[in-house]
Amino acid sequence: MSAMLNAAPSIYSLPVRVLAIDGHQIVLFSILHMLSGSGYSVCEASSLRQGLELAQEHPDVILLDINLPDGSGIDLCRRLKASPETRSIPVILISHAYDAEQVRRSVAEAGAESLIEFPLTPAKLITQISQALENKKIVEIRTDAHT
C-alpha cells in the first residue's frame, strides 16, 4: 500500500493532471498538499464557472465538491458528462455526506465515477483516482478494440 501512496498511477504519463474544484481554500490546499507530494500535478478552481473553464484543458481526472459557492457540483458533473469534449474525463465527487443515500443516488445519476466522503486522506484520494484512471483505460482499450 505504501508504494501506491508514493507514486501516481503508471498507466498514464506522469504527472497525472488533477483538476480540484472546491469552494473552500483549505480543502484545495489539502488536496494540493496530499497529491503533489505523490507525483500528481494539481490545478485548482474555487467556483463552478472556473472549474468548467479549466475542464476544457482536459485534465486526467476531476475532483469536484458537490456544493460549490456558485452552483451544484452534481449539476457541473452532468454538464461535463453531456459534453463531447469532457465526457471521458473521470469525475470523482467529494461530499460531507449529510444525506449519504441521496448523495450516492445523485452521484450515480450525474455520471460520476465515484464519491469520496470527508475526511479526505491521501489513501482515499489516490485509491479513487487510480481506480478511475484504470477504469478509463479499460474503456479506451475496449473502444479501440471495436473500431
C-alpha positions as CSV (number, residue, x, y, z in Angstrom):
1,M,0.0,0.0,0.0
2,S,2.8,2.4,0.8
3,A,4.1,2.1,-2.8
4,M,0.7,3.3,-4.1
5,L,0.9,6.4,-1.9
6,N,4.3,7.3,-3.1
7,A,3.7,7.4,-6.9
8,A,1.0,8.4,-9.3
9,P,-0.5,5.6,-11.4
10,S,1.8,4.3,-14.1
11,I,-0.9,3.7,-16.8
12,Y,-0.8,7.4,-17.7
13,S,2.2,9.6,-18.4
14,L,3.4,11.4,-15.3
15,P,2.5,13.6,-13.8
16,V,-1.2,12.7,-13.7
17,R,-3.1,16.0,-14.1
18,V,-5.8,16.5,-11.5
19,L,-8.3,19.4,-11.5
20,A,-9.6,20.0,-8.0
21,I,-12.8,22.1,-7.8
22,D,-13.9,23.2,-4.3
23,G,-15.2,26.5,-2.9
24,H,-13.1,26.1,0.3
25,Q,-9.5,27.2,0.0
26,I,-8.4,24.9,2.9
27,V,-9.8,21.9,1.1
28,L,-8.0,22.9,-2.1
29,F,-4.8,23.4,-0.2
30,S,-5.2,20.0,1.5
31,I,-5.8,18.2,-1.8
32,L,-2.8,20.0,-3.4
33,H,-0.6,19.0,-0.4
34,M,-1.8,15.4,-0.4
35,L,-1.4,14.8,-4.1
36,S,1.6,16.9,-5.2
37,G,3.8,15.0,-2.8
38,S,2.8,11.8,-4.6
39,G,3.7,12.9,-8.1
40,Y,0.4,14.4,-9.2
41,S,0.0,17.8,-10.9
42,V,-2.9,19.6,-9.3
43,C,-4.8,22.6,-10.8
44,E,-7.3,24.3,-8.6
45,A,-10.6,26.0,-9.2
46,S,-12.8,27.6,-6.5
47,S,-16.0,28.0,-8.4
48,L,-18.3,26.2,-10.9
49,R,-17.5,28.7,-13.6
50,Q,-13.7,28.5,-13.2
51,G,-13.9,24.7,-12.9
52,L,-15.9,24.5,-16.2
53,E,-13.2,26.6,-17.9
54,L,-10.3,24.6,-16.6
55,A,-12.0,21.3,-17.5
56,Q,-11.7,22.4,-21.2
57,E,-7.9,21.9,-20.7
58,H,-8.6,18.1,-20.4
59,P,-7.2,17.1,-17.0
60,D,-6.7,13.3,-16.4
61,V,-9.3,13.4,-13.6
62,I,-11.5,15.9,-11.8
63,L,-12.1,16.1,-8.1
64,L,-15.4,18.0,-7.6
65,D,-17.1,19.2,-4.4
66,I,-20.9,18.7,-4.6
67,N,-21.5,22.1,-3.0
68,L,-19.9,25.0,-4.8
69,P,-20.4,28.7,-3.9
70,D,-21.9,29.4,-7.3
71,G,-23.8,26.2,-8.0
72,S,-24.1,22.4,-7.7
73,G,-21.1,20.2,-8.3
74,I,-23.6,17.5,-9.3
75,D,-25.0,19.8,-12.0
76,L,-21.5,20.6,-13.2
77,C,-20.7,16.8,-13.4
78,R,-23.8,16.4,-15.5
79,R,-22.7,19.2,-17.8
80,L,-19.2,17.7,-18.2
81,K,-20.6,14.2,-18.9
82,A,-23.0,15.6,-21.5
83,S,-20.3,17.5,-23.4
84,P,-18.3,15.5,-26.1
85,E,-15.2,17.5,-25.2
86,T,-15.2,16.5,-21.5
87,R,-17.4,13.3,-21.1
88,S,-14.4,11.0,-21.0
89,I,-12.7,12.8,-18.1
90,P,-13.3,10.8,-14.9
91,V,-15.1,12.9,-12.2
92,I,-14.9,12.0,-8.6
93,L,-17.3,13.9,-6.4
94,I,-16.4,15.0,-2.9
95,S,-19.1,15.3,-0.1
96,H,-19.6,15.9,3.5
97,A,-22.4,13.3,3.1
98,Y,-25.1,14.8,5.2
99,D,-27.6,12.5,3.4
100,A,-25.4,9.8,2.2
101,E,-28.0,7.7,0.4
102,Q,-29.5,10.7,-1.5
103,V,-26.0,11.9,-2.4
104,R,-25.0,8.5,-3.7
105,R,-28.0,8.3,-6.0
106,S,-27.3,11.8,-7.3
107,V,-23.7,10.9,-7.9
108,A,-24.7,7.8,-10.0
109,E,-27.3,9.8,-11.9
110,A,-24.8,12.5,-12.7
111,G,-22.3,10.1,-14.3
112,A,-19.5,10.5,-11.7
113,E,-17.1,7.6,-11.3
114,S,-17.2,7.7,-7.5
115,L,-17.8,9.6,-4.3
116,I,-15.3,10.4,-1.6
117,E,-16.7,11.5,1.8
118,F,-14.8,13.6,4.3
119,P,-12.4,13.4,5.9
120,L,-10.1,13.3,3.0
121,T,-6.9,11.3,3.3
122,P,-4.1,10.7,0.8
123,A,-5.0,7.0,0.7
124,K,-8.7,7.7,-0.2
125,L,-7.7,10.2,-2.9
126,I,-5.0,8.2,-4.5
127,T,-7.0,5.0,-4.4
128,Q,-10.1,6.6,-6.0
129,I,-8.0,8.5,-8.6
130,S,-6.1,5.3,-9.5
131,Q,-9.3,3.3,-9.9
132,A,-10.9,6.0,-12.0
133,L,-7.9,6.1,-14.3
134,E,-7.7,2.3,-14.6
135,N,-11.4,2.2,-15.5
136,K,-11.0,4.9,-18.1
137,K,-8.0,2.9,-19.6
138,I,-10.1,-0.2,-19.8
139,V,-12.9,1.6,-21.6
140,E,-10.4,3.1,-24.0
141,I,-8.9,-0.3,-24.8
142,R,-12.4,-1.8,-25.4
143,T,-13.3,1.1,-27.6
144,D,-10.1,0.8,-29.6
145,A,-10.7,-3.0,-30.0
146,H,-14.2,-2.3,-31.5
147,T,-13.0,0.3,-34.0
